[in-house]
Structure formats: C-alpha cells, structure tokens
Amino acid sequence: DLVKDLNKAYADEWLAFYLYWYMAQTVSGRGYEDMQEYLEKIAKDELEHAQELADLITKLGGMPIANPMELEKNANYPYMMPPKNTADINRIIRIVTEAEAGAIDVYNKLAKKTMGKDNVTYQLVTHILSEEVTHEEMFENLLER
C-alpha cells in the first residue's frame, strides 16, 4: 500500500518535472528569462524528488513505474497542460501554484500515514514537502507582484 502511494507520488514528480522543464524551454515575452530560470530550478528539484522516491521504493522492495506511458494513469493528478500562450506568465504561475498545492496535499497525507511508523519514509516525504511548500510560496509571491 505504501509503495503504491510512493509510486503515485513518483509519477506526479515525473509529470511535474516534464511540465516545468517544457515551460522553461518555451516561455516567452517580457521578463521571460527570470521565469525560465525559476522553472528550470524547480524542474531539477522535481527530478531529484523522483530520484529520491525511486530509491526509497526499491529499498522497500517495490519497483518504480518503468513505462512512461503509465505515469499519468498512475499519478495522483492528471498532467496539467502548459498554456498555449507562452508569454502568459500569470497563467504559468497559476498552473505551477496549483501543481504545487496538489503535491503539498499528497506529501501531507504521506507524512500523516508514516509518522511514528516508518521514520525513513517520513523523513523523505517531509523533506520533499518542505521543498514543495517553498516552490508554492515562491510562485505565490510572484503572482502578488
């Protein structure tokens, strides 16, 4: 059951990585360089989360999802499409903020499930949770500007 939940989070991280990486490659318009830098940094964080989850899944005796075609089907949330207008920075920020809110919800549930029962998993999910909260706050602050 825990490995299944971790695999769902693993799928989420791959989808988030690809979304942020893709938007970093295609963002345009005024001030796009800053947004590109933010998106690239977070894409790297999301990929790191996927790596950490894959390592934990294998340590727990499971196997991370091998087929990329299975990622969206096994994720907690569907893939969020990037905006068609690559210069719509506010839409990009809203997409990222919504994605981060979903991740925060997933990791909060995993933290509650493992607290006091599985310290290794608890430590990893709270570490990832803190990074997801930081990402969300960073983009919420950009939206307020």
Residue, then its C-alpha position, 0 to 999 in steps of 0.5 A: d500500500l505504501v509503495k503504491d502511494l510512493n509510486k503515485a507520488y513518483a509519477d506526479e514528480w515525473l509529470a511535474f518535472y516534464l511540465y516545468w522543464y517544457m515551460a522553461q524551454t518555451v516561455s516567452g515575452r517580457g521578463y521571460e528569462d527570470m521565469q525560465e530560470y525559476l522553472e528550470k530550478i524547480a524542474k531539477d528539484e522535481l527530478e531529484h524528488a523522483q530520484e529520491l522516491a525511486d530509491l526509497i521504493t526499491k529499498l522497500g522492495g517495490m519497483p518504480i513505474a518503468n513505462p512512461m506511458e503509465l505515469e499519468k494513469n498512475a499519478n495522483y493528478p492528471y498532467m496539467m497542460p502548459p498554456k498555449n500562450t507562452a508569454d502568459i506568465n500569470r497563467i504559468i504561475r497559476i498552473v505551477t501554484e496549483a501543481e504545487a498545492g496538489a503535491i503539498d496535499v499528497y506529501n501531507k497525507l504521506a507524512k500523516k500515514t508514516m509518522g511514528k511508523d516508518n521514520v525513513t519514509y517520513q523523513l523523505v516525504t517531509h523533506i520533499l514537502s518542505e521543498e514543495v511548500t517553498h516552490e508554492e510560496m515562491f510562485e505565490n509571491l510572484l503572482e502578488r507582484 
